[in-house]
Amino acid sequence: MSFPTSVNDQITDAVTQSNVKVLGESPAMAIGSLYQTMAHSTGILFENSVSAQQQQNTLTQAASNMGVMQIYSMDTMAGAAGTEKVAQGGVADNLTSLLTVLQSFRR
């Protein structure tokens, strides 16, 4: 019961009880809000983790693909280098034979 005032005691008791109710519920509301915020933050953390894993998997696949392409192109590069060496070796022989023909015309 509250102190006697010019307001009806029932009204002051109702206001006091509602104030006590609000004060009593506020810790629970605060903890509920805190739990909700933590759950949301944890969800975002997991979403970022999944996104980072997906990007890492894409990079891994691209690197593996480049490595396989280089492995498969090794024979092609070796063949091209060999062909180039053979072609250059023939140029010197062709020049020698042309010089021989030119010298034979001078005689």
C-alpha positions as a LaTeX table, in Angstrom:
\begin{tabular}{lrrr}
\hline
Residue & $x$ (\AA) & $y$ (\AA) & $z$ (\AA) \\
\hline
Met1 & 0.00 & 0.00 & 0.00 \\
Ser2 & 1.25 & 3.47 & $-0.85$ \\
Phe3 & 1.30 & 6.65 & 1.18 \\
Pro4 & $-2.02$ & 8.52 & 1.44 \\
Thr5 & $-2.32$ & 11.14 & $-1.29$ \\
Ser6 & $-5.11$ & 13.05 & $-2.96$ \\
Val7 & $-5.12$ & 10.38 & $-5.70$ \\
Asn8 & $-7.07$ & 7.20 & $-5.17$ \\
Asp9 & $-4.96$ & 4.46 & $-3.55$ \\
Gln10 & $-6.01$ & 1.93 & $-6.14$ \\
Ile11 & $-4.57$ & 4.10 & $-8.92$ \\
Thr12 & $-1.26$ & 4.62 & $-7.16$ \\
Asp13 & $-1.04$ & 0.89 & $-6.42$ \\
Ala14 & $-1.69$ & 0.07 & $-10.11$ \\
Val15 & 1.00 & 2.52 & $-11.27$ \\
Thr16 & 3.46 & 1.18 & $-8.71$ \\
Gln17 & 2.77 & $-2.41$ & $-9.73$ \\
Ser18 & 3.23 & $-1.62$ & $-13.44$ \\
Asn19 & 6.52 & 0.15 & $-12.66$ \\
Val20 & 7.69 & $-2.87$ & $-10.66$ \\
Lys21 & 6.63 & $-5.13$ & $-13.52$ \\
Val22 & 8.63 & $-3.08$ & $-16.04$ \\
Leu23 & 11.67 & $-3.01$ & $-13.76$ \\
Gly24 & 11.36 & $-6.74$ & $-13.14$ \\
Glu25 & 11.12 & $-7.60$ & $-16.83$ \\
Ser26 & 13.92 & $-5.32$ & $-18.03$ \\
Pro27 & 16.83 & $-7.71$ & $-17.24$ \\
Ala28 & 15.07 & $-10.50$ & $-19.10$ \\
Met29 & 14.39 & $-8.23$ & $-22.07$ \\
Ala30 & 18.00 & $-7.06$ & $-22.09$ \\
Ile31 & 19.37 & $-10.60$ & $-22.02$ \\
Gly32 & 16.89 & $-11.61$ & $-24.74$ \\
Ser33 & 18.05 & $-8.74$ & $-26.92$ \\
Leu34 & 21.68 & $-9.65$ & $-26.22$ \\
Tyr35 & 21.08 & $-13.29$ & $-27.18$ \\
Gln36 & 19.31 & $-12.24$ & $-30.36$ \\
Thr37 & 22.20 & $-9.94$ & $-31.33$ \\
Met38 & 24.77 & $-12.65$ & $-30.61$ \\
Ala39 & 22.81 & $-15.18$ & $-32.70$ \\
His40 & 22.65 & $-12.73$ & $-35.59$ \\
Ser41 & 26.37 & $-11.98$ & $-35.36$ \\
Thr42 & 27.20 & $-15.69$ & $-35.26$ \\
Gly43 & 25.04 & $-16.23$ & $-38.35$ \\
Ile44 & 26.92 & $-13.51$ & $-40.22$ \\
Leu45 & 30.21 & $-15.05$ & $-39.08$ \\
Phe46 & 29.24 & $-18.43$ & $-40.56$ \\
Glu47 & 28.02 & $-16.79$ & $-43.78$ \\
Asn48 & 31.38 & $-15.05$ & $-44.19$ \\
Ser49 & 33.20 & $-18.29$ & $-43.47$ \\
Val50 & 31.24 & $-20.15$ & $-46.14$ \\
Ser51 & 31.85 & $-17.34$ & $-48.63$ \\
Ala52 & 35.60 & $-17.43$ & $-47.94$ \\
Gln53 & 35.64 & $-21.23$ & $-48.40$ \\
Gln54 & 33.83 & $-20.93$ & $-51.72$ \\
Gln55 & 36.30 & $-18.32$ & $-52.95$ \\
Gln56 & 39.22 & $-20.48$ & $-51.82$ \\
Asn57 & 37.77 & $-23.49$ & $-53.65$ \\
Thr58 & 37.44 & $-21.42$ & $-56.82$ \\
Leu59 & 41.06 & $-20.30$ & $-56.54$ \\
Thr60 & 42.18 & $-23.88$ & $-55.90$ \\
Gln61 & 40.33 & $-25.16$ & $-58.95$ \\
Ala62 & 41.80 & $-22.40$ & $-61.11$ \\
Ala63 & 45.34 & $-23.12$ & $-59.90$ \\
Ser64 & 44.88 & $-26.86$ & $-60.45$ \\
Asn65 & 43.52 & $-26.21$ & $-63.93$ \\
Met66 & 46.52 & $-24.04$ & $-64.81$ \\
Gly67 & 48.91 & $-26.69$ & $-63.51$ \\
Val68 & 47.25 & $-29.43$ & $-65.55$ \\
Met69 & 47.31 & $-27.22$ & $-68.65$ \\
Gln70 & 51.02 & $-26.63$ & $-68.18$ \\
Ile71 & 51.67 & $-30.35$ & $-67.69$ \\
Tyr72 & 49.74 & $-31.23$ & $-70.85$ \\
Ser73 & 51.47 & $-28.53$ & $-72.88$ \\
Met74 & 55.00 & $-29.69$ & $-71.95$ \\
Asp75 & 55.21 & $-32.13$ & $-74.90$ \\
Thr76 & 53.88 & $-29.48$ & $-77.25$ \\
Met77 & 56.43 & $-26.93$ & $-76.05$ \\
Ala78 & 59.25 & $-29.46$ & $-76.30$ \\
Gly79 & 58.13 & $-30.41$ & $-79.81$ \\
Ala80 & 57.95 & $-26.76$ & $-80.84$ \\
Ala81 & 61.43 & $-26.10$ & $-79.46$ \\
Gly82 & 62.78 & $-29.17$ & $-81.27$ \\
Thr83 & 61.14 & $-28.14$ & $-84.53$ \\
Glu84 & 62.59 & $-24.67$ & $-84.19$ \\
Lys85 & 66.09 & $-26.07$ & $-83.65$ \\
Val86 & 65.75 & $-28.38$ & $-86.66$ \\
Ala87 & 64.46 & $-25.53$ & $-88.81$ \\
Gln88 & 67.33 & $-23.28$ & $-87.77$ \\
Gly89 & 69.82 & $-26.08$ & $-88.40$ \\
Gly90 & 68.53 & $-26.36$ & $-91.98$ \\
Val91 & 69.03 & $-22.65$ & $-92.62$ \\
Ala92 & 72.80 & $-22.91$ & $-92.28$ \\
Asp93 & 72.89 & $-25.88$ & $-94.68$ \\
Asn94 & 70.73 & $-24.02$ & $-97.18$ \\
Leu95 & 73.03 & $-21.00$ & $-97.06$ \\
Thr96 & 76.07 & $-23.20$ & $-97.58$ \\
Ser97 & 74.52 & $-24.89$ & $-100.60$ \\
Leu98 & 73.52 & $-21.49$ & $-102.07$ \\
Leu99 & 77.08 & $-20.21$ & $-101.67$ \\
Thr100 & 78.37 & $-23.31$ & $-103.40$ \\
Val101 & 75.99 & $-22.78$ & $-106.33$ \\
Leu102 & 76.95 & $-19.08$ & $-106.59$ \\
Gln103 & 80.64 & $-19.91$ & $-106.62$ \\
Ser104 & 80.08 & $-22.45$ & $-109.35$ \\
Phe105 & 78.53 & $-19.72$ & $-111.56$ \\
Arg106 & 81.65 & $-17.55$ & $-111.18$ \\
Arg107 & 83.88 & $-20.18$ & $-112.73$ \\
\hline
\end{tabular}
